[in-house]
Amino acid sequence: MGFTPDIREPEEGEFVPNGTWVYAANDPASAATQTWPQCGTQQPGAPQYVLMGMYANDEGALGVGQAFEFASAADAGAWFNGYAADLQACQDLGDQAYTQVVDHTTSGTVIADRRLVAGAPWGERVALEGAVITFVVVQADATLDQLLAAP
């Protein structure tokens, strides 16, 4: 989708710079809470480890990738299912939601959603594989099909 790895400084103290575009999150539970849609239930548990990667495109739009590793596939599955349910809750609330989800879909163990943040379009792809959930969130007006197909 035109985004490439980007080395940058943390904006909210979420990681300690190490000279690469991939960082270990300082606090996995906090990283998970900040990722959660905030429209319904509380997240079920937290990952043990979180890696973050920063992205940008040629126009200066930003993106973030995260990999959450849970203690078990069951824990990751519960988190993934709760996340999907809260995305629906956000969409149901419309512009009254903290995270305004415009549209979303689930295909097996992959979720794609389109949202507005302060009026700017963002796209997200969330994938569950065993005990790991990966997220890619980009500042782009992407279609659900583009997001589902993204690596």
C-alpha positions in Angstrom: 0.0 0.0 0.0 3.0 2.3 -0.4 4.2 2.3 3.2 7.8 1.5 4.1 9.7 1.1 7.4 10.4 4.5 9.1 12.8 5.2 12.0 11.4 7.9 14.3 11.4 9.0 17.9 8.5 7.9 20.2 5.7 10.5 20.6 4.2 9.1 23.8 7.0 7.2 25.5 5.8 4.0 24.2 9.2 2.6 23.3 12.9 3.3 23.8 14.6 4.1 20.4 17.1 1.6 19.3 18.1 3.0 15.9 15.8 0.6 13.9 12.2 0.8 12.8 11.2 -2.1 15.2 10.9 -1.7 19.0 9.8 -3.7 22.0 7.0 -1.9 23.8 7.9 -0.8 27.3 4.6 -1.9 28.7 2.7 -4.6 26.8 -0.5 -4.2 28.8 -0.5 -0.4 28.1 0.2 -1.0 24.4 -2.8 -3.4 24.3 -5.1 -0.9 26.1 -4.1 1.9 23.7 -4.9 -0.4 20.7 -8.3 -1.5 22.0 -11.2 0.3 20.3 -12.7 1.8 23.5 -16.3 1.3 22.6 -17.6 -1.5 24.7 -16.2 -4.1 27.0 -12.8 -4.3 28.6 -10.1 -6.2 26.9 -9.8 -9.8 28.0 -6.2 -10.1 29.3 -3.0 -8.6 27.9 -0.2 -9.9 25.7 3.1 -10.9 27.3 5.2 -9.2 24.6 4.6 -6.4 22.0 6.8 -5.4 19.1 6.1 -2.2 17.3 7.2 -1.0 13.9 6.8 2.4 12.4 5.9 3.1 8.7 5.5 6.1 6.5 4.7 6.7 2.8 6.1 9.2 0.3 3.3 11.7 1.2 4.2 11.7 4.9 1.2 9.6 6.0 2.1 7.4 9.0 1.5 3.8 10.0 2.2 1.5 12.9 2.6 -2.3 12.9 2.4 -4.3 16.1 2.7 -7.9 17.0 1.1 -9.1 20.3 2.3 -12.4 21.7 0.0 -14.0 24.3 0.6 -16.8 26.7 -1.6 -19.2 24.6 -3.6 -19.4 21.4 -6.7 -19.5 23.5 -5.8 -16.1 25.2 -5.0 -14.6 21.8 -8.3 -15.9 20.4 -10.3 -14.4 23.2 -8.6 -11.1 22.7 -9.2 -11.2 18.9 -12.9 -12.0 19.3 -13.4 -9.3 21.9 -11.6 -6.8 19.6 -13.9 -7.8 16.7 -17.0 -7.3 18.9 -15.9 -3.9 20.1 -15.2 -2.8 16.5 -18.9 -3.6 15.9 -19.8 -1.6 19.0 -17.8 1.4 17.7 -19.5 1.2 14.3 -22.9 1.0 15.9 -22.1 4.2 17.8 -21.2 6.1 14.7 -19.6 9.5 15.3 -20.4 9.2 19.0 -17.6 6.7 19.4 -14.0 7.5 20.5 -12.9 5.4 17.6 -15.3 6.1 14.7 -15.4 2.9 12.7 -16.8 3.5 9.3 -16.8 -0.1 8.1 -15.3 -3.4 9.0 -15.3 -7.0 8.0 -13.9 -10.3 9.3 -12.6 -13.0 7.0 -11.6 -16.1 9.1 -8.9 -14.9 11.4 -8.4 -11.5 9.7 -10.2 -8.3 10.4 -10.1 -5.2 8.2 -11.6 -1.9 9.3 -11.8 1.7 8.0 -12.1 4.5 10.6 -11.9 8.2 11.0 -9.5 9.8 13.5 -10.0 13.5 13.9 -11.6 13.4 10.4 -8.6 11.7 8.8 -9.1 8.2 7.2 -7.2 5.3 8.6 -7.2 1.6 7.7 -6.4 -1.4 9.9 -5.7 -5.0 9.3 -5.7 -7.4 12.3 -4.7 -11.1 12.0 -4.7 -13.9 14.4 -2.2 -16.8 14.1 -1.8 -19.1 17.0 -0.8 -17.1 20.1 0.1 -14.0 18.0 -2.1 -11.1 16.8 -0.6 -8.7 14.3 -1.9 -5.2 13.6 -1.1 -2.8 10.7 -2.7 0.6 11.0 -2.1 3.1 8.2 -3.2 6.7 7.6 -4.9 6.0 4.3 -8.3 5.8 2.7 -7.9 2.1 1.9 -10.7 -0.3 0.9 -11.6 -3.3 3.0 -10.3 -5.6 0.2 -7.0 -3.8 0.1 -6.6 -4.2 3.9 -7.6 -7.9 3.8 -5.0 -8.5 1.1 -2.2 -6.6 2.7 0.7 -8.7 3.9 
